[in-house]
Amino acid sequence: MEFDYVIIGGGSAGCVLAARLSEDPAIKVCLIEAGGTGRSFMVRAPAMVAGMISGRPKINNWAFWSTPQQGLNNRRLFQPRGRCLGGSSAINAMLYIRGHPSDYDAWAEAGAEGWDWHSVLPWFRKSETNARGASEWHGTEGPLHVADQRRPAPITRAFISACAERGLRANDDFNGPEQEGAGLFQVTQFRSGPHKGTRCSAAAAYLHPVMTRPNLTVLTRSLAAGLTLEGKRATGVVIHRRGRRSHLRARREVILAAGAFGSPQLLMLSGIGPADELRAHGITLRHELPGVGQNLQDHLDYTISCTSRRADVVGLNPAGLARLFRAGLDWRRTGEGLFASPMAEGCAFLRTDRACDRPDAQLHFVIGIVDSHMRNLHLSNGYSCHICLLRPFSRGSVGLSSAQPQAPPRIDPAYLSDPRDLGTLARGAQIMETILDSPALAPWRGRRLHPHDGSDAAREADIRARAETIYHPVGTCRMGRDAMAVTDPALRVHGIAGLRVIDASVMPKLISGNTNAPTIMIAERGAEFLRKG
């Protein structure tokens, strides 16, 4: 089969690209996705994130694992990633955060010309329909529905008050003129019409409404095995689908949109990457590009969970399960209530050191107990607060575990390999503890699940024993113009014609916040690059 563009990966970026490129009826587009359609109840019901994120069982989830992390007591960390149309936007908490404007100015300073804040803001606005209406900061004509939470739990309001009691002001728009402060997340969710209250994944926003276009072919349950090259030009991709091996040819370009783990893996499987890595797996070097798989950055996350003296939170005891069942029925009727909640309802951006010129840590407040990605279940009613380090100094890598495309990539985030990261995360954790001990949360406060003696040493030891990812890997095919860059600022792979990478892997530096909205922005802009040729 032959197309103008072949897109590998039906995640957040791939859905945007397929929808935007196929707007031209003269262009034939093929999108390849290893998972399913992303239309199931598990995806549509926001509360069902708890049933997918754990990977038990593997529902719409690659359920990867890292290598042993020396800075975290040699633990292997669970690395969930979405595996269906919509990708990780189908299994995340729907939190809409763009990051700090200075993040993008730093990209431009690092060699990604044209990716400064002034240049990317129009693409954020183009992507969204924000329930608050059009403004300097927000758009109302994009496919991605961004909404305010309708019925946040009383404890979430108490969390915002607790932040105020510790000197952190209220903020009603983290994507507006100021990031610092505490408030409610906006969420990617439909708030009206036949899909009211359901998740607005990238697939639901961009792709599902246009699947009937005659010039768009979407192949699900199809695994990309490698790129086909003619000299230094990408000409297509080999896929495994329904037990058969097929070749798809791209007349114009092949686009990798398989994410921070999948895109470098496929480049290396195709002979593009660091020579030593390819040689170790018996792969013929087609083009040496040493930066492929390097520069991995992620938000390391530390969680405090507590039982609740009140029952108006989430619990897995009989009474709590009955409440969830009733909430599910309510959601089916009205599109509102507990089942429409992202569960991570409250947010705060804070500075762990007053010398910081902008927030360097983020809190996620959850109306249930979250312990190791919901892999450790607790019956008690409870709540959790996460803190993540926004701009880590540690850098890891993605490599190959095998030359077989079915094998998972080798993921080494190298968490806490730079000692500065532990200090910042520990300071933030201490601030989080003071917020959780504030009077506003007293009516709910029960026992802490993983207590320590409050000393700096004990806190740092608990971080090493329990910290996990909060699912924001980026940077492994970073854009720039130096020797370690993989793409140029137009997202073209250095040295290979007809090949681009358009996903979170191209970020030169991790942004200060959740990464789904920036990934969609990158894809919107990438589609424009492709249209211009």
C-alpha positions in Angstrom: 0.0 0.0 0.0 1.2 3.5 -0.8 0.4 6.8 0.8 1.7 10.3 0.9 2.4 10.2 4.6 2.7 7.3 6.9 2.5 8.1 10.6 3.8 5.6 13.2 2.0 5.9 16.5 -1.6 6.7 17.2 -1.0 8.6 20.4 -1.5 12.2 21.2 0.8 13.5 18.4 -0.2 10.9 15.9 -3.9 11.6 16.2 -3.3 15.3 15.7 -1.1 14.7 12.6 -3.5 12.3 11.0 -6.5 14.6 11.4 -4.7 17.7 10.3 -2.9 16.2 7.3 -6.0 14.5 6.0 -7.9 17.8 5.9 -6.5 18.1 2.4 -8.6 15.5 0.4 -5.8 15.2 -2.2 -3.4 13.9 0.5 -3.5 10.2 1.4 -2.6 9.5 5.0 -2.0 6.3 6.9 -1.8 6.1 10.7 -0.4 2.9 12.4 -1.3 2.1 16.0 -0.2 -1.0 17.9 -3.2 -0.9 20.2 -7.0 -0.7 19.8 -9.4 2.0 18.9 -9.5 3.9 22.2 -13.3 4.0 22.3 -14.0 1.7 25.2 -15.9 2.5 28.4 -12.5 2.3 30.3 -11.2 5.2 28.2 -14.4 7.3 28.1 -15.1 7.2 31.8 -12.6 9.5 33.5 -12.6 7.6 36.8 -11.5 4.5 35.0 -8.0 5.8 34.8 -7.5 3.8 38.1 -8.3 0.6 36.2 -5.8 1.3 33.4 -2.8 3.0 34.9 -1.7 0.0 37.0 -1.2 -2.3 34.1 -3.0 -5.1 36.1 -4.3 -6.3 33.7 -2.7 -4.5 30.7 -5.6 -2.5 29.5 -4.6 0.1 26.8 -1.1 0.1 28.5 2.3 -0.9 27.3 3.2 -1.4 31.0 7.0 -0.9 30.6 9.6 -1.2 33.3 12.8 0.7 33.8 16.2 -0.7 34.5 17.3 -0.8 38.2 17.7 2.8 39.4 20.8 3.2 41.5 19.4 6.5 43.0 16.2 4.7 44.1 17.6 1.7 46.0 18.1 -0.2 42.7 14.4 -0.5 42.2 12.9 -1.1 38.7 10.2 1.5 38.2 6.9 0.9 36.4 6.5 3.0 33.3 2.9 3.0 32.0 2.3 4.4 28.5 -0.9 4.4 26.5 -1.5 1.7 23.9 -4.5 2.6 21.8 -5.7 5.5 19.7 -5.1 8.5 21.8 -2.0 7.0 23.5 -1.3 8.3 26.9 -4.1 10.9 26.6 -6.4 7.8 26.8 -5.1 6.7 30.2 -4.0 9.9 31.9 -5.8 12.0 34.4 -6.9 14.5 31.7 -4.9 17.4 33.3 -4.4 20.4 31.0 -1.1 22.1 31.8 1.2 23.9 29.3 4.2 24.5 31.5 6.0 27.8 32.2 6.6 30.3 29.4 10.3 30.4 30.2 10.5 26.6 29.3 9.9 27.4 25.7 12.3 30.3 25.7 14.9 27.9 27.0 14.2 25.6 24.1 14.9 28.3 21.6 18.1 29.3 23.5 19.2 25.6 23.3 19.0 25.6 19.5 15.3 25.0 18.8 14.8 28.3 16.9 11.2 29.4 16.6 10.0 27.4 19.7 10.0 30.3 22.1 6.9 31.1 24.1 5.7 33.9 21.8 5.9 31.4 18.9 4.2 28.4 20.5 1.3 30.2 22.3 -0.8 30.5 19.0 -0.5 26.7 18.5 -1.8 26.1 22.1 -4.7 28.4 21.4 -5.4 26.7 18.0 -5.6 23.3 19.5 -8.2 24.1 22.2 -11.8 24.9 22.8 -11.7 26.3 26.3 -14.9 26.4 28.3 -13.8 29.8 29.7 -14.0 31.4 26.3 -11.5 33.1 24.0 -8.8 35.3 25.5 -5.1 36.3 25.0 -4.3 32.9 26.6 -7.0 30.6 25.4 -8.8 29.5 22.2 -12.3 28.4 21.4 -12.1 26.9 17.9 -9.8 23.9 18.4 -10.7 20.2 18.6 -9.4 19.7 22.2 -12.1 20.4 24.7 -10.7 22.0 27.9 -13.2 22.3 30.8 -13.4 23.3 34.4 -14.3 20.7 36.9 -18.0 20.8 37.8 -18.1 19.1 41.2 -14.7 19.0 42.9 -14.8 17.2 46.2 -15.0 19.2 49.4 -11.5 17.9 50.4 -10.0 19.5 47.2 -11.3 22.9 48.2 -9.9 22.2 51.7 -6.5 21.4 50.0 -6.5 24.8 48.3 -7.3 26.4 51.7 -4.5 24.5 53.3 -2.1 25.8 50.7 -3.3 29.4 51.5 -2.7 28.7 55.2 0.9 28.0 54.3 1.3 31.1 52.2 0.6 29.8 48.7 -2.0 32.1 47.0 -5.0 30.9 45.0 -4.6 30.6 41.2 -7.6 29.9 39.0 -5.6 29.5 35.7 -2.2 27.8 35.7 -2.1 28.4 31.9 -2.6 32.1 32.3 -0.4 35.0 33.2 1.1 33.4 36.3 1.8 29.7 37.1 2.5 29.9 40.8 -0.3 29.2 43.3 -2.9 26.6 44.2 -6.2 25.7 42.5 -8.2 23.3 40.4 -6.8 21.6 37.3 -8.6 22.3 34.1 -9.3 19.0 32.3 -9.5 17.7 28.7 -13.1 16.7 28.9 -16.3 17.2 26.9 -18.8 19.4 28.9 -21.8 19.4 26.6 -23.4 17.4 23.8 -23.7 13.6 23.4 -20.2 13.1 24.9 -20.8 15.2 28.0 -18.6 14.2 30.9 -16.4 11.8 28.9 -12.7 12.0 28.4 -11.5 14.2 25.5 -8.5 12.2 24.5 -6.5 13.2 21.5 -8.3 10.5 19.5 -11.8 11.7 20.7 -10.9 15.3 19.9 -9.1 14.9 16.6 -9.3 11.5 15.1 -12.5 9.7 15.8 -14.7 12.5 14.2 -12.8 12.1 10.9 -12.2 8.4 10.7 -14.6 8.1 7.7 -12.5 10.4 5.4 -11.7 8.4 2.3 -8.1 9.6 2.2 -7.4 8.5 5.8 -6.4 4.9 6.6 -6.1 3.9 10.3 -4.5 0.6 11.0 -4.9 -0.6 14.7 -3.4 -3.7 16.2 -0.4 -3.0 13.9 3.1 -3.1 15.2 5.8 -1.1 13.3 8.8 -3.3 12.9 11.2 -0.9 11.1 11.7 1.8 8.6 12.6 1.1 5.0 15.4 3.2 3.6 16.7 3.9 0.2 20.2 5.2 0.8 19.7 8.2 3.1 16.0 8.5 2.5 13.1 7.0 4.4 10.6 5.4 2.0 8.1 3.5 4.3 7.6 1.2 7.2 7.3 -2.6 7.7 4.5 -3.6 10.0 3.2 -6.8 11.6 -0.6 -7.0 11.5 -2.9 -10.0 12.0 0.1 -12.4 11.8 1.3 -11.0 8.5 4.2 -8.8 7.6 3.4 -5.9 5.3 5.2 -2.9 3.7 3.6 0.6 3.6 5.3 3.0 1.3 5.4 6.8 1.9 5.6 9.0 -1.2 6.4 12.1 0.8 7.4 11.4 4.4 7.4 9.0 7.2 6.6 10.5 10.6 7.6 8.9 13.9 5.1 9.7 16.6 5.7 6.8 18.9 6.7 8.8 22.0 9.8 9.2 24.0 10.3 5.4 24.3 9.0 4.2 21.0 10.4 6.7 18.5 14.1 6.2 19.5 13.5 2.4 19.7 12.2 2.3 16.1 15.0 4.5 14.8 17.6 2.2 16.3 15.8 -0.9 15.1 16.1 0.6 11.6 19.8 1.2 11.9 19.7 4.9 12.8 21.3 5.8 16.1 24.5 5.3 18.2 26.8 2.9 16.5 27.8 1.1 19.6 24.2 0.4 20.6 23.3 -1.0 17.2 26.5 -3.1 17.0 25.7 -4.6 20.4 22.4 -6.0 19.0 23.7 -7.0 15.6 21.9 -4.3 13.7 23.5 -2.9 10.5 24.3 0.8 10.9 22.5 2.8 8.2 23.1 6.3 9.6 25.0 7.2 12.8 23.1 9.6 15.0 24.6 9.5 18.5 21.8 11.5 20.2 19.1 8.9 19.5 17.8 7.7 22.8 19.9 10.1 24.8 18.7 13.1 26.9 15.8 11.2 28.6 14.1 13.4 31.2 11.2 12.6 33.4 9.3 14.0 36.4 10.2 12.0 39.5 7.3 11.9 41.9 6.9 11.4 45.7 3.6 10.6 47.2 2.1 10.9 50.7 -1.1 9.0 51.3 -3.4 9.3 54.3 -6.6 7.6 55.4 -9.6 9.8 55.8 -12.0 10.2 58.8 -14.7 11.3 56.4 -16.3 9.1 53.7 -16.6 11.8 51.0 -13.4 10.6 49.3 -12.7 7.5 47.3 -12.3 4.1 49.1 -12.3 0.5 48.1 -14.2 -0.8 51.1 -17.9 -2.0 50.6 -19.4 1.4 51.3 -16.9 3.1 49.1 -17.5 0.7 46.2 -21.2 1.1 46.6 -20.7 4.9 46.3 -18.6 4.4 43.2 -21.3 2.2 41.7 -24.0 4.9 42.3 -21.6 7.5 40.9 -21.2 5.5 37.7 -25.0 5.4 37.3 -25.2 9.1 37.9 -22.4 9.7 35.3 -24.3 7.6 32.7 -27.4 9.8 33.2 -25.9 13.3 33.7 -22.2 13.2 32.6 -21.3 14.6 36.0 -20.3 13.5 39.5 -17.5 11.4 41.0 -17.1 9.3 37.8 -16.4 12.5 35.8 -13.6 13.5 38.2 -10.0 13.3 37.1 -9.4 12.1 40.7 -6.3 14.4 40.7 -8.4 17.4 41.2 -6.1 19.9 43.0 -2.9 21.4 41.9 -0.2 23.7 43.2 3.0 25.1 41.7 5.5 26.3 44.3 9.1 27.3 44.8 11.1 25.1 47.1 13.6 27.9 47.6 12.6 31.5 47.7 15.7 32.3 45.6 14.0 30.5 42.6 12.6 32.8 40.0 9.7 30.5 39.2 8.1 27.3 40.6 10.4 24.3 40.6 7.9 21.8 42.0 4.2 20.8 41.4 1.6 19.2 43.7 -1.1 16.9 42.5 -3.9 16.4 45.1 -5.9 13.1 44.6 -9.2 12.3 46.3 -8.2 8.6 46.9 -5.2 6.6 48.0 -2.6 6.2 45.2 0.2 3.8 46.1 2.6 2.7 43.4 0.4 3.5 40.4 -2.6 1.8 42.0 -0.6 -1.4 42.1 -0.9 -1.6 45.9 -4.6 -1.4 46.7 -5.9 -0.1 50.1 -9.5 -0.6 51.3 -9.6 2.6 53.4 -11.1 5.9 52.4 -8.3 8.2 51.9 -6.4 10.9 49.9 -3.0 11.5 48.4 -0.7 14.3 47.5 2.1 14.0 45.0 5.1 16.3 44.5 7.2 16.2 41.4 10.5 17.9 40.6 9.7 20.1 37.6 13.1 20.7 36.0 15.4 17.7 36.9 19.1 17.9 36.2 19.3 14.1 35.9 19.5 12.7 32.3 18.9 9.1 31.3 18.6 7.1 28.1 16.5 4.7 26.0 18.2 1.8 24.3 17.4 -1.6 22.9 16.8 -4.7 24.9 16.7 -6.8 21.7 16.8 -6.4 18.0 13.2 -7.8 17.9 10.5 -5.1 17.5 8.2 -7.0 19.9 10.7 -6.5 22.8 10.3 -3.5 25.1 12.9 -0.8 24.9 15.6 -0.5 27.6 14.5 2.5 29.7 17.0 4.1 32.1 15.7 7.4 33.4 18.7 7.7 35.8 16.6 9.3 38.4 18.5 11.2 41.1 21.8 10.6 39.2 22.4 14.3 39.7 22.5 15.0 43.5 20.8 18.4 43.1 17.5 16.7 42.3 17.2 14.9 45.6 17.7 18.2 47.5 15.0 20.0 45.6 12.6 17.1 45.9 13.2 16.7 49.6 12.6 20.4 50.2 9.4 20.2 48.3 8.3 17.1 50.2 8.8 19.0 53.5 6.6 21.8 52.2 4.0 19.3 51.1 4.0 17.8 54.6 3.3 21.2 56.2 0.3 21.7 53.8 -1.1 18.3 54.6 -0.8 19.1 58.3 -2.6 22.4 57.9 -5.9 23.0 59.9 -8.0 23.1 56.7 -7.5 19.3 56.2 -8.1 18.4 59.9 -11.6 17.1 59.4 -10.3 14.4 57.0 -6.9 13.7 58.4 -6.4 10.1 59.5 -3.2 8.1 59.6 -0.3 8.4 57.2 0.4 5.2 55.3 4.2 5.5 55.2 5.2 7.6 58.2 8.8 8.7 59.0 10.3 10.6 61.9 10.3 13.9 60.0 14.1 14.3 59.8 15.9 15.2 56.6 17.6 11.9 56.5 14.4 9.9 56.9 12.6 12.0 54.3 15.4 11.4 51.8 15.5 7.7 52.6 11.7 7.5 52.0 12.1 9.3 48.7 14.7 6.7 47.6 12.4 3.9 48.8 9.1 5.0 47.2 9.5 7.7 44.6 8.0 6.9 41.2 7.5 8.4 37.8 4.5 10.7 37.2 4.5 9.7 33.5 6.3 12.6 31.7 9.2 11.1 29.7 10.6 13.4 27.0 13.7 14.4 25.1 15.1 11.2 23.5 15.0 12.6 19.9 15.6 16.2 20.8 15.6 19.0 18.3 18.5 21.3 17.8 21.5 21.8 15.6 24.4 20.4 17.6 26.0 17.0 17.2 23.7 15.3 19.7 20.5 16.7 18.3 18.3 14.2 16.4 16.0 16.6 14.6 16.2 20.1 13.4 13.7 22.8 14.6 11.4 21.7 11.7 11.5 18.2 13.2 13.3 16.6 10.3 15.8 13.9 11.3 19.3 15.0 10.7 20.9 13.2 7.7 17.8 11.3 6.6 15.4 12.7 4.0 11.7 12.1 4.2 11.7 11.4 7.9 10.5 13.4 10.9 9.9 12.8 14.5 6.9 14.7 15.9 6.1 13.8 19.6 7.3 14.5 23.1 10.7 13.0 22.3 11.8 16.2 20.4 11.6 18.4 23.5 15.1 19.7 24.3 14.2 20.1 28.0 11.3 18.9 30.1 8.7 21.5 30.6 7.5 22.6 34.0 4.2 20.7 34.2 2.2 17.9 32.6 3.3 17.1 29.1 0.1 16.1 27.1 -0.9 19.7 26.1 2.6 20.5 24.9 2.8 17.3 22.9 -0.5 18.2 21.1 0.9 21.7 20.5 4.1 20.2 18.9 1.9 18.0 16.6 -0.2 21.0 15.6 2.9 22.8 14.6 4.5 19.8 13.0 1.5 19.4 10.8 2.0 22.9 9.6 5.7 22.2 8.8 4.6 19.2 6.7 2.0 21.2 4.8 4.6 23.7 3.9 7.0 20.9 2.8 
